Amino acid sequence: MAHTFDELVAMQRAADEAHARVDKLRQTYGRPTDHTWSAQQTTTWETAWRAWRDLARDVQRAVAEHAAEQGTSRQSVEAEVERAARQG
């Protein structure tokens, strides 16, 4: 599936937001090795982590496809996408 550059940027922003949620939960709950999380905390964190993982995987796949379609390196497309996602 072909993605435009703007779609890649939107996907990257979604992955970044999901990562921020995981970080916030980690800060809120503390480290699971410091004390035992409740079942609800564990479920909430695992759900957020899976969402981040899936979004990150999807953006990586889309970036690779876009780079191949454009005949450029994945690393250069990835860098441009990340830069644009953080500027917005």
All heavy atoms as an XYZ file, in Angstrom:
708
protein
N       0.844     -1.179      0.000
C       0.000      0.000      0.000
C       0.889      1.242      0.000
O       1.746      1.403      0.860
C      -0.899     -0.027      1.223
C      -1.728      1.197      1.408
S      -2.756      1.012      2.886
C      -3.760      2.424      2.700
N       0.669      2.089     -0.966
C       1.471      3.315     -1.087
C       1.001      4.353     -0.068
O      -0.192      4.535      0.137
C       1.356      3.868     -2.493
N       1.957      4.993      0.556
C       1.671      6.047      1.528
C       2.330      7.334      1.065
O       3.458      7.325      0.595
C       2.207      5.682      2.909
C       1.510      4.525      3.545
N       0.295      4.635      4.153
C       1.878      3.228      3.646
C      -0.067      3.439      4.618
N       0.874      2.577      4.325
N       1.621      8.426      1.253
C       2.222      9.721      0.963
C       3.125     10.104      2.125
O       3.033      9.536      3.226
C       1.146     10.810      0.781
O       0.482     11.015      2.038
C       0.143     10.429     -0.298
N       3.967     11.092      1.891
C       4.851     11.568      2.946
C       4.037     12.070      4.140
O       4.365     11.778      5.293
C       5.775     12.671      2.422
C       6.774     13.129      3.433
C       7.906     12.379      3.693
C       6.583     14.308      4.134
C       8.836     12.790      4.637
C       7.499     14.727      5.079
C       8.631     13.965      5.327
N       2.952     12.792      3.877
C       2.111     13.302      4.965
C       1.490     12.172      5.771
O       1.352     12.281      6.996
C       1.017     14.217      4.415
C       1.567     15.541      3.901
O       2.688     15.923      4.311
O       0.882     16.193      3.094
N       1.119     11.091      5.111
C       0.588      9.941      5.836
C       1.659      9.306      6.712
O       1.376      8.902      7.858
C       0.036      8.901      4.855
C      -1.236      9.324      4.165
C      -1.665      8.377      3.063
O      -0.796      7.709      2.450
O      -2.883      8.315      2.806
N       2.871      9.246      6.213
C       3.972      8.712      7.012
C       4.217      9.567      8.249
O       4.450      9.046      9.342
C       5.251      8.619      6.177
C       5.233      7.654      4.995
C       6.531      7.769      4.207
C       4.991      6.232      5.446
N       4.151     10.876      8.070
C       4.343     11.788      9.201
C       3.236     11.578     10.231
O       3.502     11.512     11.435
C       4.399     13.254      8.717
C       4.364     14.225      9.890
C       5.646     13.485      7.869
N       2.002     11.436      9.778
C       0.881     11.198     10.701
C       1.062      9.871     11.439
O       0.798      9.781     12.650
C      -0.437     11.214      9.940
N       1.525      8.854     10.730
C       1.774      7.560     11.367
C       2.876      7.678     12.422
O       2.772      7.105     13.511
C       2.166      6.521     10.311
C       1.048      6.137      9.368
S       1.618      5.057      8.033
C       1.810      3.513      8.919
N       3.927      8.434     12.094
C       5.028      8.619     13.042
C       4.555      9.363     14.279
O       4.919      9.030     15.403
C       6.198      9.357     12.388
C       7.395      9.551     13.293
C       8.028      8.240     13.682
O       8.347      7.429     12.821
N       8.227      8.021     14.970
N       3.727     10.374     14.079
C       3.192     11.127     15.232
C       2.356     10.222     16.127
O       2.435     10.311     17.355
C       2.375     12.318     14.751
C       3.226     13.438     14.234
C       2.404     14.635     13.820
N       3.286     15.687     13.325
C       2.993     16.491     12.328
N       1.819     16.393     11.711
N       3.848     17.401     11.935
N       1.558      9.354     15.520
C       0.750      8.421     16.309
C       1.650      7.484     17.114
O       1.386      7.225     18.295
C      -0.184      7.632     15.398
N       2.712      6.989     16.495
C       3.648      6.116     17.207
C       4.352      6.878     18.335
O       4.529      6.348     19.441
C       4.671      5.531     16.238
N       4.726      8.123     18.077
C       5.367      8.943     19.111
C       4.425      9.198     20.286
O       4.835      9.152     21.446
C       5.842     10.278     18.530
C       7.016     10.125     17.570
O       7.651      9.042     17.540
O       7.283     11.096     16.826
N       3.153      9.456     19.983
C       2.168      9.679     21.048
C       1.962      8.409     21.869
O       1.849      8.464     23.097
C       0.847     10.149     20.455
C       0.899     11.560     19.916
C      -0.351     11.949     19.126
O      -1.341     11.183     19.132
O      -0.321     13.015     18.487
N       1.929      7.263     21.207
C       1.779      5.993     21.920
C       2.996      5.745     22.812
O       2.853      5.278     23.946
C       1.598      4.857     20.922
N       4.178      6.087     22.321
C       5.390      5.931     23.129
C       5.346      6.850     24.344
O       5.731      6.451     25.454
C       6.627      6.211     22.278
C       7.901      5.969     22.993
N       8.942      6.850     22.951
C       8.305      4.955     23.789
C       9.936      6.384     23.692
N       9.573      5.233     24.202
N       4.861      8.051     24.153
C       4.738      8.988     25.270
C       3.775      8.447     26.325
O       4.011      8.610     27.532
C       4.277     10.348     24.764
N       2.694      7.803     25.889
C       1.761      7.202     26.845
C       2.430      6.099     27.647
O       2.231      5.991     28.871
C       0.523      6.656     26.128
C      -0.482      7.721     25.755
C      -1.824      7.146     25.316
N      -1.748      6.356     24.099
C      -1.791      6.836     22.868
N      -1.888      8.134     22.671
N      -1.737      6.021     21.837
N       3.225      5.270     26.990
C       3.940      4.200     27.688
C       4.903      4.807     28.705
O       4.971      4.354     29.856
C       4.679      3.292     26.687
C       5.642      2.351     27.391
C       3.682      2.495     25.858
N       5.630      5.829     28.310
C       6.566      6.489     29.235
C       5.832      7.096     30.425
O       6.292      6.991     31.561
C       7.368      7.571     28.515
C       8.512      7.009     27.705
O       8.881      5.828     27.912
O       9.042      7.742     26.856
N       4.695      7.721     30.164
C       3.931      8.326     31.259
C       3.435      7.264     32.234
O       3.492      7.460     33.450
C       2.762      9.141     30.704
C       1.987      9.828     31.789
C       0.939     10.761     31.271
C       0.200     11.290     32.477
N      -0.391     12.536     32.327
N       2.955      6.146     31.700
C       2.517      5.062     32.580
C       3.681      4.526     33.404
O       3.532      4.262     34.599
C       1.887      3.931     31.761
C       0.518      4.226     31.173
C       0.100      3.116     30.212
C      -0.520      4.395     32.270
N       4.836      4.400     32.778
C       6.012      3.906     33.492
C       6.385      4.872     34.619
O       6.741      4.457     35.718
C       7.174      3.730     32.517
C       8.334      2.972     33.111
C       9.441      2.732     32.110
N       8.974      2.000     30.948
C       9.279      2.310     29.683
N      10.045      3.343     29.423
N       8.826      1.593     28.689
N       6.298      6.163     34.356
C       6.591      7.161     35.384
C       5.538      7.129     36.489
O       5.858      7.264     37.671
C       6.658      8.548     34.774
C       7.844      8.761     33.875
C       7.761     10.075     33.108
O       6.865     10.878     33.334
N       8.683     10.280     32.185
N       4.286      6.965     36.111
C       3.196      6.958     37.082
C       3.235      5.714     37.968
O       3.075      5.806     39.187
C       1.839      7.025     36.354
O       1.794      8.219     35.577
C       0.676      7.016     37.334
N       3.440      4.563     37.339
C       3.383      3.294     38.072
C       4.694      2.934     38.753
O       4.714      2.124     39.674
C       3.016      2.146     37.139
C       1.645      2.220     36.519
C       1.336      1.436     35.419
C       0.644      3.051     37.011
C       0.084      1.476     34.826
C      -0.606      3.113     36.422
C      -0.879      2.323     35.333
O      -2.116      2.359     34.760
N       5.781      3.518     38.293
C       7.086      3.105     38.800
C       7.537      1.854     38.078
O       6.830      1.296     37.242
N       8.711      1.410     38.415
C       9.245      0.210     37.765
C       8.589     -1.025     38.360
O       8.434     -1.116     39.577
C      10.752      0.143     37.966
C      11.480      1.247     37.257
C      12.920      1.332     37.667
N      13.516      0.014     37.858
C      14.736     -0.302     37.501
N      15.510      0.592     36.958
N      15.210     -1.512     37.719
N       8.217     -1.990     37.515
C       7.575     -3.189     38.050
C       8.506     -4.018     38.932
O       8.039     -4.822     39.737
C       7.167     -3.973     36.793
C       8.025     -3.451     35.713
C       8.354     -2.030     36.069
N       9.797     -3.797     38.814
C      10.735     -4.522     39.679
C      10.865     -3.871     41.055
O      11.343     -4.504     41.986
C      12.125     -4.602     39.018
O      12.564     -3.274     38.713
C      12.082     -5.438     37.756
N      10.415     -2.621     41.188
C      10.476     -1.942     42.481
C       9.326     -2.348     43.394
O       9.471     -2.370     44.603
C      10.459     -0.418     42.300
C      11.738      0.108     41.667
O      12.747     -0.623     41.675
O      11.718      1.238     41.159
N       8.181     -2.619     42.795
C       7.015     -3.092     43.533
C       6.066     -3.776     42.552
O       6.163     -3.580     41.349
C       6.309     -1.931     44.257
C       5.744     -0.904     43.329
N       6.497      0.102     42.773
C       4.485     -0.754     42.837
C       5.726      0.833     41.987
N       4.514      0.345     42.000
N       5.175     -4.553     43.048
C       4.254     -5.288     42.190
C       3.139     -4.381     41.713
O       2.503     -3.692     42.512
C       3.654     -6.485     42.956
O       4.723     -7.289     43.448
C       2.764     -7.317     42.060
N       2.911     -4.387     40.402
C       1.797     -3.632     39.845
C       0.510     -4.409     40.058
O       0.508     -5.639     40.098
C       1.982     -3.433     38.345
C       3.015     -2.444     37.943
C       3.708     -1.589     38.745
C       3.475     -2.203     36.617
N       4.574     -0.830     37.999
C       4.446     -1.186     36.683
C       3.173     -2.750     35.380
C       5.108     -0.706     35.551
C       3.823     -2.275     34.252
C       4.776     -1.255     34.348
N      -0.587     -3.667     40.150
C      -1.885     -4.331     40.223
C      -2.196     -4.951     38.870
O      -1.560     -4.634     37.851
C      -2.982     -3.319     40.586
O      -3.219     -2.441     39.488
N      -3.187     -5.810     38.833
C      -3.585     -6.439     37.569
C      -4.038     -5.374     36.569
O      -3.723     -5.462     35.378
C      -4.695     -7.454     37.817
N      -4.744     -4.372     37.056
C      -5.221     -3.311     36.169
C      -4.045     -2.502     35.612
O      -4.019     -2.163     34.428
C      -6.194     -2.390     36.887
C      -6.746     -1.304     35.984
C      -7.761     -0.426     36.692
O      -8.055     -0.609     37.858
N      -8.286      0.546     35.963
N      -3.072     -2.189     36.451
C      -1.893     -1.458     35.981
C      -1.138     -2.264     34.924
O      -0.733     -1.722     33.897
C      -0.959     -1.138     37.154
C      -1.471     -0.067     38.073
C      -0.587      0.098     39.293
O      -0.114     -0.889     39.864
N      -0.363      1.342     39.692
N      -0.978     -3.546     35.174
C      -0.278     -4.407     34.229
C      -1.010     -4.453     32.895
O      -0.396     -4.308     31.835
C      -0.124     -5.826     34.812
O       0.625     -5.743     36.027
C       0.565     -6.758     33.836
N      -2.316     -4.622     32.952
C      -3.111     -4.678     31.723
C      -3.053     -3.354     30.970
O      -2.885     -3.334     29.746
C      -4.571     -5.038     32.048
O      -4.592     -6.324     32.682
C      -5.433     -5.061     30.800
N      -3.160     -2.257     31.694
C      -3.108     -0.937     31.062
C      -1.767     -0.706     30.392
O      -1.694     -0.268     29.235
C      -3.372      0.167     32.104
O      -4.662     -0.042     32.677
C      -3.315      1.551     31.484
N      -0.687     -1.022     31.092
C       0.652     -0.826     30.523
C       0.873     -1.736     29.322
O       1.371     -1.299     28.291
C       1.726     -1.078     31.583
C       3.085     -0.738     31.080
C       3.682      0.486     31.078
C       4.011     -1.627     30.441
N       4.924      0.407     30.493
C       5.148     -0.880     30.090
C       3.978     -2.983     30.144
C       6.242     -1.440     29.466
C       5.076     -3.540     29.512
C       6.195     -2.763     29.179
N       0.480     -3.009     29.434
C       0.684     -3.942     28.322
C      -0.112     -3.534     27.093
O       0.365     -3.650     25.968
C       0.319     -5.370     28.744
C       1.349     -5.993     29.661
C       0.961     -7.379     30.140
O      -0.185     -7.817     29.895
O       1.821     -8.025     30.761
N      -1.319     -3.032     27.293
C      -2.134     -2.564     26.177
C      -1.477     -1.368     25.495
O      -1.388     -1.301     24.269
C      -3.550     -2.207     26.655
O      -4.152     -3.375     27.237
C      -4.414     -1.703     25.515
N      -0.999     -0.433     26.294
C      -0.326      0.753     25.745
C       0.959      0.349     25.032
O       1.266      0.857     23.948
C      -0.031      1.753     26.857
N       1.711     -0.581     25.615
C       2.960     -1.022     25.008
C       2.708     -1.714     23.674
O       3.399     -1.467     22.691
C       3.694     -1.962     25.966
C       5.025     -2.378     25.434
C       6.201     -1.692     25.529
C       5.315     -3.570     24.702
N       7.198     -2.394     24.894
C       6.678     -3.548     24.376
C       4.534     -4.652     24.290
C       7.291     -4.563     23.662
C       5.151     -5.665     23.573
C       6.509     -5.611     23.267
N       1.676     -2.561     23.620
C       1.347     -3.243     22.361
C       0.913     -2.244     21.289
O       1.263     -2.403     20.111
C       0.260     -4.284     22.590
C       0.759     -5.532     23.248
C      -0.315     -6.616     23.309
N       0.157     -7.726     24.083
C      -0.262     -8.020     25.311
N      -1.198     -7.305     25.883
N       0.243     -9.054     25.954
N       0.149     -1.244     21.687
C      -0.279     -0.220     20.726
C       0.944      0.494     20.163
O       1.044      0.698     18.944
C      -1.232      0.766     21.390
N       1.868      0.866     21.019
C       3.095      1.535     20.567
C       3.888      0.623     19.640
O       4.326      1.029     18.560
C       3.937      1.951     21.771
C       5.316      2.402     21.441
C       5.710      3.187     20.386
C       6.512      2.088     22.152
N       7.074      3.385     20.417
C       7.583      2.720     21.490
C       6.776      1.347     23.299
C       8.891      2.629     21.941
C       8.082      1.260     23.746
C       9.124      1.899     23.067
N       4.064     -0.617     20.047
C       4.821     -1.579     19.238
C       4.190     -1.749     17.855
O       4.887     -1.730     16.839
C       4.855     -2.928     19.955
C       5.577     -4.019     19.172
C       5.233     -5.392     19.682
N       3.814     -5.652     19.495
C       3.151     -6.629     20.104
N       3.774     -7.424     20.947
N       1.873     -6.816     19.884
N       2.880     -1.882     17.813
C       2.194     -2.080     16.531
C       2.290     -0.845     15.647
O       2.520     -0.957     14.439
C       0.734     -2.458     16.760
C       0.572     -3.830     17.401
O       1.559     -4.602     17.448
O      -0.550     -4.132     17.863
N       2.112      0.325     16.233
C       2.218      1.560     15.449
C       3.636      1.768     14.929
O       3.836      2.159     13.773
C       1.768      2.759     16.282
C       0.270      2.841     16.561
C      -0.018      3.850     17.666
C      -0.486      3.189     15.294
N       4.621      1.489     15.775
C       6.022      1.636     15.354
C       6.343      0.660     14.232
O       7.021      1.018     13.259
C       6.951      1.424     16.542
N       5.860     -0.565     14.348
C       6.082     -1.555     13.295
C       5.434     -1.108     11.984
O       6.038     -1.182     10.920
C       5.485     -2.896     13.718
C       5.612     -3.995     12.669
C       4.620     -5.127     12.876
N       3.273     -4.606     12.843
C       2.287     -5.011     13.645
N       2.508     -5.941     14.558
N       1.090     -4.492     13.553
N       4.213     -0.602     12.069
C       3.499     -0.173     10.868
C       4.191      0.999     10.175
O       4.284      1.035      8.951
C       2.053      0.203     11.206
C       1.218     -0.989     11.636
O       1.665     -2.143     11.441
O       0.122     -0.763     12.180
N       4.677      1.947     10.960
C       5.359      3.094     10.344
C       6.678      2.652      9.729
O       7.051      3.116      8.648
C       5.524      4.279     11.317
C       6.585      4.036     12.356
C       5.823      5.554     10.559
N       7.380      1.735     10.362
C       8.634      1.246      9.797
C       8.388      0.530      8.470
O       9.128      0.722      7.505
C       9.352      0.309     10.776
C       9.968      1.026     11.946
C      11.044      1.983     11.497
O      11.940      1.623     10.744
N      10.964      3.221     11.940
N       7.360     -0.274      8.423
C       7.026     -0.981      7.188
C       6.646      0.015      6.086
O       7.088     -0.108      4.942
C       5.872     -1.955      7.442
C       5.505     -2.780      6.212
C       4.398     -3.778      6.497
N       4.863     -4.737      7.500
C       4.128     -5.149      8.532
N       2.901     -4.700      8.694
N       4.608     -6.026      9.385
N       5.831      0.997      6.433
C       5.389      1.986      5.450
C       6.558      2.835      4.951
O       6.627      3.157      3.759
C       4.298      2.878      6.050
N       7.461      3.185      5.839
C       8.642      3.960      5.446
C       9.495      3.147      4.479
O       9.965      3.662      3.459
C       9.456      4.397      6.686
C      10.863      4.822      6.311
C       8.739      5.531      7.410
N       9.694      1.873      4.773
C      10.494      1.017      3.892
C       9.842      0.904      2.512
O      10.534      0.979      1.484
C      10.667     -0.366      4.518
N       8.528      0.731      2.483
C       7.820      0.643      1.206
C       7.923      1.949      0.430
O       8.157      1.949     -0.779
C       6.356      0.281      1.440
C       6.144     -1.143      1.925
C       4.713     -1.412      2.345
O       3.850     -0.504      2.255
O       4.441     -2.554      2.774
N       7.757      3.052      1.130
C       7.836      4.368      0.492
C       9.229      4.598     -0.088
O       9.363      5.077     -1.220
C       7.480      5.459      1.509
C       7.460      6.841      0.948
N       6.391      7.329      0.254
C       8.383      7.823      0.966
C       6.654      8.569     -0.135
N       7.858      8.893      0.294
N      10.242      4.255      0.679
C      11.615      4.432      0.207
C      11.870      3.592     -1.041
O      12.483      4.070     -1.999
C      12.601      4.064      1.311
N      11.387      2.363     -1.031
C      11.574      1.491     -2.193
C      10.861      2.067     -3.414
O      11.410      2.065     -4.522
C      11.060      0.090     -1.884
N       9.652      2.569     -3.214
C       8.892      3.157     -4.325
C       9.567      4.402     -4.874
O       9.525      4.663     -6.081
C       7.480      3.507     -3.861
C       6.606      2.306     -3.588
C       5.323      2.667     -2.848
O       5.087      3.863     -2.581
O       4.555      1.742     -2.539
N      10.189      5.174     -3.996
C      10.839      6.418     -4.402
C      12.275      6.207     -4.866
O      12.906      7.133     -5.389
C      10.822      7.429     -3.244
C       9.441      7.827     -2.774
C       8.653      8.510     -3.865
O       9.157      9.404     -4.533
N       7.408      8.090     -4.056
N      12.806      5.010     -4.633
C      14.182      4.731     -5.016
C      15.201      5.426     -4.134
O      16.297      5.766     -4.575
N      14.838      5.647     -2.868
C      15.748      6.284     -1.915
C      16.002      5.332     -0.749
O      15.363      4.291     -0.628
C      15.161      7.604     -1.363
O      13.934      7.318     -0.683
C      14.880      8.593     -2.474
N      16.920      5.705      0.100
C      17.229      4.839      1.242
C      16.156      4.969      2.320
O      15.582      6.038      2.522
C      18.597      5.177      1.827
O      18.545      6.396      2.529
N      15.928      3.859      3.003
C      14.969      3.854      4.102
C      15.413      4.816      5.197
O      14.603      5.535      5.779
C      14.825      2.440      4.678
C      13.779      2.358      5.795
C      13.895      1.086      6.590
N      15.195      0.870      7.179
C      15.631      1.465      8.286
N      14.891      2.343      8.924
N      16.840      1.208      8.759
N      16.715      4.868      5.449
C      17.230      5.723      6.518
C      16.960      7.199      6.228
O      16.620      7.946      7.148
C      18.735      5.504      6.711
C      19.089      4.149      7.263
C      19.248      3.084      6.179
O      18.991      3.322      5.003
N      19.649      1.889      6.583
N      17.107      7.609      4.985
C      16.872      9.027      4.676
C      15.392      9.363      4.790
O      15.033     10.424      5.302
C      17.407      9.378      3.292
O      16.703      8.699      2.277
N      14.525      8.467      4.330
C      13.082      8.709      4.460
C      12.701      8.735      5.932
O      11.957      9.613      6.382
C      12.262      7.650      3.686
C      10.772      7.807      3.968
C      12.538      7.736      2.199
N      13.210      7.785      6.694
C      12.911      7.722      8.120
C      13.334      9.014      8.828
O      12.582      9.560      9.639
C      13.606      6.526      8.750
C      13.315      6.348     10.223
C      13.977      5.111     10.793
O      14.929      4.580     10.188
O      13.530      4.683     11.868
N      14.514      9.499      8.523
C      15.008     10.730      9.150
C      14.117     11.918      8.787
O      13.791     12.735      9.656
C      16.452     10.996      8.737
N      13.724     12.011      7.522
C      12.849     13.108      7.099
C      11.492     13.030      7.781
O      10.935     14.054      8.214
C      12.665     13.074      5.581
C      13.880     13.469      4.789
C      13.641     13.342      3.288
O      12.526     13.682      2.848
O      14.559     12.879      2.602
N      10.945     11.828      7.872
C       9.644     11.633      8.509
C       9.725     12.008      9.988
O       8.853     12.721     10.510
C       9.143     10.190      8.316
C       7.972      9.872      9.231
C       8.768      9.942      6.863
N      10.739     11.526     10.674
C      10.881     11.840     12.098
C      11.059     13.336     12.331
O      10.466     13.895     13.260
C      12.054     11.060     12.694
C      11.772      9.588     12.832
C      12.941      8.783     13.353
O      14.043      9.358     13.525
O      12.762      7.577     13.584
N      11.846     13.970     11.490
C      12.046     15.423     11.605
C      10.731     16.165     11.417
O      10.368     17.031     12.200
C      13.088     15.879     10.574
C      13.636     17.248     10.808
C      14.791     17.588      9.848
N      15.715     16.481      9.645
C      15.941     15.889      8.479
N      15.363     16.309      7.387
N      16.784     14.885      8.366
N       9.997     15.803     10.381
C       8.719     16.457     10.101
C       7.689     16.185     11.204
O       6.928     17.068     11.576
C       8.176     15.982      8.751
N       7.686     14.975     11.741
C       6.727     14.626     12.802
C       6.989     15.432     14.070
O       6.051     15.830     14.758
C       6.813     13.131     13.102
N       8.231     15.706     14.356
C       8.569     16.433     15.586
C       8.426     17.956     15.423
O       8.304     18.664     16.400
C       9.958     16.043     16.025
C       9.929     14.631     16.572
C      11.267     14.096     16.990
N      11.115     12.778     17.558
C      11.192     11.630     16.880
N      11.431     11.656     15.597
N      11.044     10.471     17.477
N       8.435     18.434     14.182
C       8.288     19.863     13.934
C       6.828     20.303     14.014
O       6.556     21.450     14.318
C       8.850     20.239     12.568
C      10.350     20.196     12.512
C      10.886     20.484     11.123
O      10.143     20.581     10.160
N      12.195     20.618     11.024
N       5.919     19.406     13.696
C       4.501     19.756     13.620
C       3.920     20.044     14.947
O       2.975     20.691     15.166
